[in-house]
């Protein structure tokens, strides 16, 4: 019977019209063709095999999409079928089997969790109400930078940006700062480790016989440790809110989640571990992405003085030499928005978005794709497609967005840093509000220089990418700020 089943399976598979595939090796499939930066190796493969490729990571079929046209088919035409997320061991351990928003299966639980965040934290009205918090934290960061000017030592701007983003997010979501400096655990390193674990290609999941590698390399232990440390921290935050109870003067997002848990609003059962996972998503999905966009933006502007100058001129036209550039003033700054778009085009924090999984068979461009196939959308490759962006697609040229204003909220598939469709990022407005006003103020208040690197390997150094599901700059950005004459 088994023999008959094998023959039948082979016959049906061979009748299928499958997308082009690079040659694969026994057992590992195409895993040997990936580098530490999968978005880059997959783009190189797509140049040979086309914008729709079927790879195999071990035994698991992986569909790789590298064109705007096919991204449209996946995230618009067939969005519902592609709305699931695959589960890996890292997701199992760190996200409690995908009980958070980003990795949860498509369905009622996901819908409820996402709409909770969208309404009570990320809506336009809520984002606007956090303006004071953004201003206070940006001013505090700038005061520290100003103090640092008197010493002739370089400042670690990446660290300042991470601290500021963390302070803003903690104050908004949890009611107070849980600053990186005051925290006994090394928050930044922990988050980076978590990014790496969630983004690492899970060999043990793809090749069952290799699951022991997780144990030998200590990955199981690392995942459990990272998860435990974070959960203990978040449980402490929840308990603090419960203990303060009636005495608390403010009402923040955590209070709101605890209230929903108590009152079972809309018949929606939320337990304490679900609340911790929503909070974790805000750190994983919200904090690193926002910080890393600012970090790439400052690096690009400092290394393109002509863009920096143009931006400073624009900001001064609207801010009229004020010390703090307000959010209302930022609203009108077209070049600032073009700079941020260019940064998100060249450095989308999630270059392969977040993986999806097909829930039923589908035909794409005449090819048969089977249910269960995992899907990687190479946004980074789509953003560098020369047919859309021209022969200078790899260069940093913010002006291109002035002539060709593409929307990035999931409507235009040539530019998808936030994904699209049902799984579209709900934090676009939240992230953009902080990125725009931070950048405007840093550029308005200071002039910037970076150290000249002795070996002259500037591009390799400044453009180097770390590994992980969200791609940060590999090395911190050390800078020498000085006060801009216009604000003296
Ligand atoms: C520059 C900043 C950001 C970028 C580039 C970004 C990008 C993304 C991307 C690419 C996805 C996957 C979309 C898809 O699968 O189609 C995503 C999902 C998500 N993002 Fe963001 N994001 C950013 C900021 C934020 C912020 C500030 C928050 C919340 C505070 C947030 C919360 C989420 C959540 C909860 C999801 C999961 C959505 C789902 O699976 O339904 N993101 N984001």
Boltz pocket constraint, residues with backbone or C-beta under 6 A from the ligand:
constraints:
  - pocket:
      binder: B
      contacts: [[A, 101], [A, 102], [A, 103], [A, 104], [A, 114], [A, 117], [A, 122], [A, 281], [A, 282], [A, 285], [A, 286], [A, 287], [A, 289], [A, 290], [A, 293], [A, 348], [A, 349], [A, 350], [A, 353], [A, 354], [A, 355], [A, 416], [A, 417], [A, 418], [A, 419], [A, 420], [A, 421], [A, 422], [A, 423], [A, 424], [A, 425], [A, 426], [A, 427], [A, 428], [A, 430], [A, 431]]
      max_distance: 6.0
